[in-house]
Amino acid sequence: MSAVLVTIASGRHTHLRRQRAWLAAQSETPLAHVVVSMGDPGIREVLALRPDLPSELVELPPAAELPLAAARNAGVRRAAQLGADTVVLLDVDCLPHEHVVRDYTRALRELDGAPAVVSGRVQYLPEGMSEAEHTPQAVARLGRDHPARVLPEPGALEAADPRMLWSLSLACTVSTWDLAGGFDERYVGYGGEDTDFGQRLAAAGGTLWWLGGATAYHQYHPTQSPPVQHVSAIVRNAALFQDTWGFEPMEGWLREFASRGLIVREGGRWRETARDSGGSA
């Protein structure tokens, strides 16, 4: 298999710089690292720091909200143009274990051409790590698994609920991507596009698999839970998802928003409350 790794980015330059250093140490070198800049001209300078790493930059124009779905589609299109038959999507926050590409391509070979998306192990790193601590030994010691993710035995595959698809770290063949139709670009801003892609995969006869391997280490950055700064996009994207698939995604976040008075339900729909309530933080 010929694999290309795709990362979408806007800001997070330090995270991207570290990611690329780790990517250069892969046991199976990808054809290229395709980086999609979402309106961030500074990404070009980060790529220039590693001239040894085969790279392709795709630049999207600035937009009011990050076009996450469109950016992933643009990255995979470029990977296919480069001759890839396999794509690995890895968020800019993630450091790839040296065997990420190897583990993903082995898993897809094991699935023997069946339409599938494979999602590897993700461990989250704590706040306050120094630059010197971002080593394979230190992150393996400090990383913590997400409680919602299933962890098969090393090298094993376990079928998963497609509603659990996260684009943080995944791999599939280009043919599977095309069969599912990629990401739905009607989703703009944060939330819902991953879950929608899982449904597109299932509707096309594909399966999501957890993989015991292909470990990625998520670098720390400040977050809010629930992500109130994205409430407008989440409410809008949840309505789009419900119209498309007949059920509601991101239920936990929506319930939290409602409990805080940020959204109300009217006529079977969630609606953001007045802006002075803090719902647009």
C-alpha positions as CSV (number, residue, x, y, z in Angstrom):
1,M,0.0,0.0,0.0
2,S,1.1,3.6,-0.7
3,A,0.0,5.8,2.1
4,V,-0.2,9.6,2.4
5,L,-0.7,11.3,5.8
6,V,-3.1,14.2,5.8
7,T,-3.2,17.0,8.4
8,I,-5.5,20.0,8.4
9,A,-4.3,23.1,10.4
10,S,-5.0,26.7,11.4
11,G,-2.6,27.9,14.0
12,R,-1.0,25.3,16.4
13,H,2.3,25.8,14.7
14,T,4.3,24.3,17.6
15,H,2.1,21.2,17.5
16,L,2.6,20.9,13.8
17,R,6.4,21.3,14.0
18,R,6.6,18.5,16.6
19,Q,4.2,16.3,14.6
20,R,6.4,16.6,11.5
21,A,9.6,15.7,13.4
22,W,7.9,12.5,14.6
23,L,6.5,11.8,11.2
24,A,10.0,11.9,9.7
25,A,10.9,9.0,12.0
26,Q,8.2,6.6,10.8
27,S,9.3,3.0,10.3
28,E,7.3,3.0,7.1
29,T,7.7,6.3,5.4
30,P,4.5,7.7,3.8
31,L,4.6,9.0,0.2
32,A,4.1,12.5,1.5
33,H,2.6,14.6,4.3
34,V,-0.2,16.6,2.9
35,V,-1.0,19.7,5.1
36,V,-4.1,21.7,4.4
37,S,-3.9,25.3,5.6
38,M,-7.2,26.7,6.5
39,G,-6.5,30.4,5.8
40,D,-3.1,30.3,7.7
41,P,-0.2,31.5,5.6
42,G,2.2,30.8,8.4
43,I,1.8,27.0,7.8
44,R,4.2,27.3,4.8
45,E,7.0,28.4,7.2
46,V,6.5,25.4,9.4
47,L,6.7,23.0,6.5
48,A,9.9,24.6,5.4
49,L,11.6,23.6,8.7
50,R,11.7,20.0,7.5
51,P,12.8,20.0,3.9
52,D,13.8,16.3,4.4
53,L,10.1,15.3,4.7
54,P,8.2,15.0,1.4
55,S,5.4,17.5,1.8
56,E,2.5,19.0,-0.1
57,L,0.7,22.2,1.0
58,V,-2.9,22.8,0.1
59,E,-4.0,26.3,0.9
60,L,-7.7,27.2,1.5
61,P,-8.8,30.9,1.7
62,P,-9.6,32.4,5.1
63,A,-13.2,31.9,6.2
64,A,-15.4,33.0,9.0
65,E,-15.5,29.5,10.5
66,L,-13.0,26.7,9.9
67,P,-14.1,24.5,7.0
68,L,-13.0,21.2,8.6
69,A,-15.0,18.9,6.3
70,A,-13.9,20.7,3.1
71,A,-10.3,20.8,4.3
72,R,-10.2,17.0,4.9
73,N,-11.7,16.4,1.5
74,A,-9.1,18.7,-0.1
75,G,-6.3,16.8,1.6
76,V,-7.5,13.4,0.5
77,R,-8.0,14.7,-3.1
78,R,-4.4,15.8,-3.1
79,A,-3.2,12.5,-1.7
80,A,-5.0,10.6,-4.4
81,Q,-3.4,12.9,-7.0
82,L,0.0,12.0,-5.6
83,G,-0.8,8.3,-6.2
84,A,-1.9,7.2,-2.7
85,D,-4.2,4.3,-2.4
86,T,-4.4,4.8,1.4
87,V,-4.9,7.9,3.5
88,V,-4.1,8.4,7.2
89,L,-5.9,11.4,8.8
90,L,-4.1,12.8,11.8
91,D,-5.1,16.0,13.6
92,V,-2.5,18.7,14.0
93,D,-2.4,18.1,17.7
94,C,-1.2,14.5,17.4
95,L,2.2,13.0,17.5
96,P,2.4,9.7,15.6
97,H,4.1,6.7,17.2
98,E,6.9,5.4,14.9
99,H,4.7,2.6,13.7
100,V,1.5,4.6,12.9
101,V,1.7,4.2,9.1
102,R,2.9,0.6,9.4
103,D,0.1,-0.4,11.8
104,Y,-2.7,1.3,9.8
105,T,-1.6,-0.2,6.4
106,R,-1.3,-3.7,8.0
107,A,-4.8,-3.4,9.4
108,L,-6.2,-2.4,6.1
109,R,-4.5,-5.3,4.4
110,E,-6.0,-7.6,7.0
111,L,-9.4,-6.3,6.1
112,D,-8.6,-7.4,2.5
113,G,-10.3,-4.6,0.5
114,A,-13.5,-4.5,2.6
115,P,-14.9,-0.9,2.9
116,A,-13.6,0.2,6.3
117,V,-12.2,3.0,8.4
118,V,-9.7,2.0,11.1
119,S,-9.1,4.1,14.2
120,G,-6.0,3.6,16.3
121,R,-5.2,4.3,19.9
122,V,-5.1,7.9,21.1
123,Q,-3.5,8.9,24.3
124,Y,-3.8,12.4,25.8
125,L,-0.8,14.3,27.2
126,P,-1.0,16.5,30.3
127,E,-0.5,20.2,30.6
128,G,2.9,21.6,31.4
129,M,5.2,19.2,29.5
130,S,8.5,20.8,28.5
131,E,9.9,20.6,24.9
132,A,12.4,18.1,26.1
133,E,9.7,15.8,27.4
134,H,8.1,15.3,24.0
135,T,10.1,12.1,23.4
136,P,8.7,8.6,22.6
137,Q,9.7,7.3,26.1
138,A,8.1,10.3,28.0
139,V,4.8,10.4,26.1
140,A,4.4,6.6,26.5
141,R,4.7,7.1,30.2
142,L,2.5,10.3,30.5
143,G,-0.2,9.6,28.0
144,R,-3.7,8.6,29.1
145,D,-6.4,6.8,27.1
146,H,-9.8,8.4,26.5
147,P,-12.4,6.6,28.5
148,A,-14.8,6.3,25.6
149,R,-12.5,4.5,23.3
150,V,-12.3,0.7,23.1
151,L,-8.7,-0.7,23.3
152,P,-8.3,-4.0,21.5
153,E,-5.2,-6.1,22.1
154,P,-2.1,-5.0,20.2
155,G,-2.6,-5.6,16.5
156,A,-6.2,-6.7,17.0
157,L,-9.3,-5.2,15.3
158,E,-12.7,-4.8,16.9
159,A,-15.8,-3.6,15.0
160,A,-17.1,-0.3,16.4
161,D,-20.3,1.8,16.4
162,P,-19.9,4.2,13.4
163,R,-21.4,7.0,15.7
164,M,-18.0,6.8,17.5
165,L,-16.0,7.8,14.5
166,W,-13.5,10.6,15.3
167,S,-11.3,12.0,12.6
168,L,-8.5,12.7,15.2
169,S,-6.7,9.7,13.9
170,L,-8.0,7.3,11.3
171,A,-7.1,5.5,8.1
172,C,-8.9,4.1,5.1
173,T,-8.3,3.3,1.4
174,V,-9.0,6.0,-1.1
175,S,-11.6,3.6,-2.6
176,T,-13.4,3.5,0.7
177,W,-13.3,7.3,1.0
178,D,-14.8,7.6,-2.4
179,L,-17.4,5.0,-1.7
180,A,-18.6,7.0,1.4
181,G,-18.4,10.3,-0.5
182,G,-15.8,11.9,1.8
183,F,-17.0,14.5,4.4
184,D,-20.2,16.4,3.8
185,E,-19.0,20.0,3.2
186,R,-22.3,21.4,4.4
187,Y,-20.9,21.1,7.9
188,V,-19.0,24.3,8.6
189,G,-17.3,25.0,11.9
190,Y,-16.9,22.7,14.8
191,G,-19.0,19.6,15.5
192,G,-20.9,16.8,13.7
193,E,-18.9,16.3,10.6
194,D,-17.1,13.2,12.0
195,T,-20.3,11.5,13.1
196,D,-21.8,12.3,9.7
197,F,-18.9,10.6,8.0
198,G,-19.4,7.5,10.1
199,Q,-23.0,7.4,9.0
200,R,-22.0,7.9,5.3
201,L,-19.5,5.0,5.8
202,A,-22.2,2.7,7.2
203,A,-24.7,3.7,4.6
204,A,-22.2,2.7,1.9
205,G,-21.8,-0.8,3.5
206,G,-18.6,0.0,5.4
207,T,-17.5,-0.7,8.9
208,L,-15.6,1.3,11.6
209,W,-12.9,-0.7,13.4
210,W,-10.9,0.0,16.5
211,L,-7.2,-1.0,16.2
212,G,-4.9,-2.0,19.0
213,G,-2.0,0.0,17.7
214,A,-1.3,3.0,15.4
215,T,-0.9,5.0,18.6
216,A,-1.0,8.8,18.5
217,Y,-0.3,11.2,21.4
218,H,-2.6,14.2,21.6
219,Q,-0.6,17.3,22.6
220,Y,-2.2,19.4,25.3
221,H,-4.1,22.6,24.5
222,P,-6.7,24.4,26.5
223,T,-10.3,23.2,26.0
224,Q,-13.7,23.9,27.3
225,S,-16.2,21.2,28.2
226,P,-18.8,21.5,26.9
227,P,-17.3,23.6,24.1
228,V,-19.4,26.7,24.6
229,Q,-17.3,28.7,22.3
230,H,-18.7,26.5,19.4
231,V,-22.3,26.5,20.5
232,S,-23.6,28.2,17.4
233,A,-21.9,25.8,15.0
234,I,-22.8,22.8,17.1
235,V,-26.5,23.7,17.2
236,R,-26.5,24.4,13.4
237,N,-24.6,21.2,12.5
238,A,-26.8,19.1,14.9
239,A,-29.9,20.3,13.0
240,L,-28.3,19.4,9.7
241,F,-27.3,16.0,11.0
242,Q,-30.8,15.3,12.3
243,D,-32.4,16.3,9.0
244,T,-30.0,13.9,7.2
245,W,-30.0,10.9,9.4
246,G,-33.1,11.2,11.6
247,F,-31.5,11.2,15.0
248,E,-29.6,13.7,17.0
249,P,-25.8,13.8,17.4
250,M,-23.7,15.3,20.2
251,E,-26.5,14.7,22.7
252,G,-24.2,15.2,25.7
253,W,-23.1,18.6,24.6
254,L,-26.6,19.7,23.7
255,R,-27.9,18.7,27.1
256,E,-25.1,20.6,28.8
257,F,-25.8,23.7,26.7
258,A,-29.5,23.5,27.6
259,S,-28.7,23.1,31.3
260,R,-26.6,26.3,31.2
261,G,-29.4,28.2,29.4
262,L,-27.4,28.5,26.2
263,I,-30.0,26.8,24.0
264,V,-33.7,26.0,24.2
265,R,-35.9,23.4,22.4
266,E,-38.7,24.7,20.3
267,G,-40.8,22.6,17.9
268,G,-38.4,19.6,18.2
269,R,-35.4,21.8,17.4
270,W,-32.6,23.4,19.5
271,R,-32.3,27.1,19.2
272,E,-29.5,29.3,20.6
273,T,-30.7,31.8,23.2
274,A,-30.0,35.5,23.1
275,R,-26.4,36.4,22.6
276,D,-26.1,38.3,25.8
277,S,-26.7,34.9,27.6
278,G,-23.1,34.0,26.8
279,G,-24.1,31.4,24.2
280,S,-21.7,32.9,21.7
281,A,-18.6,32.9,23.9
